[in-house]
């Protein structure tokens, strides 16, 4: 018996409905309860080891958001959307981050932190001597995109539009948002809200390769 909470058709329909919204309706705002659910989708996103090497900045100041337009190649979505999330990574994730994580596990699961030393050693071993050539900040960015994907899919299921954006100047964003010189740096931006009625991109058919061109079963 299926344990699905949404039907396959509902999921398919919303994934087809979703698109990178080019023009948001600035008069329409996401209800607070819906937004809090979307925030929780970010918090609940999976990451390698569960380490969560990130922070999500929700920019609410309209003046700051307008300033960010010029650092976003002139893309007005960052100002017009109901909400704006700037997804950042923790730079140079290290043993101190692992220790913080172990204490969080201990608090949540009521396990003595000493019992988690083996797990901590595994993570620290990976961070200090990766099993393959690895830039840790690039690794953290890959974790961040998992969170972005979960956020966007959750939004689509709730009928909320999004537009993932790499077309911006991260150092300038860091400067405007007070991140310069901090442990965090901007990686990707995602406005969220409701599409404008006159955004012609909403009606365009999706351009995707057929399944058999991009999916291969190995047996």
C-alpha positions in Angstrom: 0.0 0.0 0.0 1.4 3.4 -1.0 2.3 5.8 1.8 2.3 8.8 -0.5 0.8 12.0 0.9 0.5 13.6 -2.5 -0.4 11.8 -5.7 2.1 11.2 -8.5 -0.1 13.3 -10.7 -0.1 16.2 -8.2 3.7 16.1 -7.9 4.1 15.9 -11.7 1.7 18.8 -12.2 3.5 21.1 -9.8 6.9 20.3 -11.2 5.6 21.2 -14.6 3.9 24.4 -13.2 7.2 25.5 -11.6 9.5 27.7 -13.6 12.3 30.3 -12.9 10.0 33.2 -12.4 11.2 36.2 -14.3 8.6 38.7 -13.1 7.0 38.7 -9.7 3.9 40.5 -8.6 5.1 42.9 -5.9 1.6 43.3 -4.4 1.2 39.7 -3.5 2.8 38.4 -0.3 3.3 34.9 1.0 1.2 34.3 4.1 3.2 33.9 7.3 2.2 30.3 8.0 3.2 29.3 4.4 6.5 31.2 4.7 7.3 29.5 8.0 6.8 26.1 6.4 9.2 27.1 3.6 11.8 28.2 6.2 11.4 24.8 7.9 12.0 23.1 4.5 15.4 24.8 4.5 16.1 23.9 8.1 15.2 20.3 7.5 17.3 20.0 4.3 19.7 17.0 4.4 23.5 17.6 4.2 26.6 15.3 4.3 27.0 14.0 7.8 24.1 16.3 8.8 26.7 19.0 9.3 24.6 21.8 7.9 27.5 24.1 6.8 25.2 27.0 6.0 23.1 30.0 7.0 20.0 31.3 5.2 19.5 35.1 5.2 16.0 36.4 4.7 16.3 40.0 3.5 13.2 41.9 4.5 14.5 45.5 4.3 13.1 46.9 1.0 15.9 49.5 0.6 18.5 46.8 0.9 16.7 44.6 -1.6 16.6 47.5 -4.0 20.3 48.1 -3.5 20.9 44.4 -4.3 19.3 44.8 -7.8 22.3 46.6 -9.1 24.5 43.7 -7.8 22.2 41.2 -9.5 22.7 42.1 -13.1 19.7 44.4 -12.9 17.3 41.5 -12.2 14.4 43.0 -10.3 13.1 39.7 -8.9 15.3 40.3 -5.8 13.2 43.5 -5.0 9.8 42.5 -6.4 9.3 39.0 -4.9 7.5 38.6 -1.7 10.5 37.2 0.0 14.3 37.0 -0.7 16.6 34.3 0.6 20.3 34.5 0.3 21.9 31.1 0.8 25.4 31.2 2.3 28.0 28.7 3.3 30.1 28.6 6.4 33.6 29.1 5.1 36.4 26.7 6.1 34.2 24.3 8.0 36.4 22.7 10.7 36.7 20.8 13.9 35.0 23.6 15.9 31.9 23.2 13.7 32.0 19.4 14.3 32.1 20.0 18.0 29.2 22.3 17.9 27.3 19.8 15.9 28.0 17.0 18.4 26.7 19.1 21.2 23.5 19.8 19.2 23.0 16.1 18.6 23.6 15.5 22.3 21.0 18.1 23.3 18.4 16.9 20.8 18.8 13.1 21.2 19.7 13.2 24.9 22.9 11.3 24.3 26.1 12.0 26.2 28.5 13.9 24.0 31.3 11.5 24.9 29.3 8.8 23.1 29.5 10.7 19.9 33.3 10.9 19.7 33.5 8.1 17.1 31.2 10.0 14.8 33.1 13.2 15.4 36.3 11.4 14.5 34.9 10.2 11.2 33.8 13.7 10.2 37.1 15.3 11.3 39.0 12.7 9.4 37.0 13.5 6.3 37.6 17.3 6.7 41.3 17.0 7.5 42.2 14.2 5.1 39.5 13.9 2.4 39.5 10.5 0.6 39.8 12.4 -2.7 41.0 15.9 -3.8 38.5 18.2 -2.2 38.0 21.9 -1.7 35.9 22.1 1.4 34.1 25.3 0.5 33.1 23.8 -2.8 31.9 20.7 -0.9 29.8 23.0 1.4 28.4 24.7 -1.7 27.2 21.3 -2.9 25.4 20.8 0.4 23.8 24.2 0.0 22.3 23.3 -3.4 20.6 20.3 -1.8 18.8 22.8 0.5 18.0 25.0 -2.4 16.4 22.1 -4.3 14.3 21.2 -1.3 13.2 24.8 -0.8 12.1 25.1 -4.5 10.3 21.8 -4.6 8.5 22.6 -1.3 7.5 26.0 -2.7 6.2 24.4 -5.9 4.0 22.0 -3.9 2.6 25.0 -2.0 1.9 27.0 -5.2 4.8 29.5 -4.5 7.0 30.7 -7.3 10.8 30.8 -7.0 13.7 31.9 -9.1 17.1 30.5 -8.2 19.8 32.9 -9.2 23.6 32.7 -9.5 23.6 35.9 -11.6 24.8 38.2 -8.9 28.0 39.6 -7.4 28.7 37.6 -4.2 31.4 40.0 -2.8 29.0 42.9 -3.3 26.2 41.0 -1.7 28.5 40.1 1.2 29.3 43.8 1.6 25.7 45.0 1.6 24.6 42.2 3.9 27.4 42.7 6.4 29.1 39.4 5.6 32.4 40.7 4.5 35.1 39.5 7.0 32.6 37.1 8.6 32.6 33.3 8.5 29.9 33.2 5.8 29.7 34.1 2.1 26.8 34.3 -0.4 26.5 31.5 -2.9 23.1 31.5 -4.4 19.9 33.7 -4.2 16.3 32.6 -4.4 13.4 35.1 -4.5 10.0 33.6 -3.7 6.5 34.9 -4.2 3.9 35.0 -6.9 4.3 35.3 -10.6 3.0 38.5 -12.3 0.0 38.0 -14.6 2.0 39.4 -17.6 5.1 37.2 -17.2 5.0 35.5 -20.6 7.6 33.0 -19.5 5.0 31.3 -17.3 3.2 30.0 -20.4 6.2 28.7 -22.3 6.5 24.9 -22.5 9.4 23.4 -20.6 12.4 22.5 -22.8 13.9 19.3 -21.5 15.6 16.3 -23.1 13.5 13.2 -23.2 13.8 10.7 -20.4 15.8 8.1 -22.4 18.4 10.8 -23.3 19.3 11.7 -19.8 18.3 8.6 -17.7 20.2 5.3 -18.1 19.4 2.2 -16.1 22.4 0.1 -15.2 21.6 -3.5 -14.5 
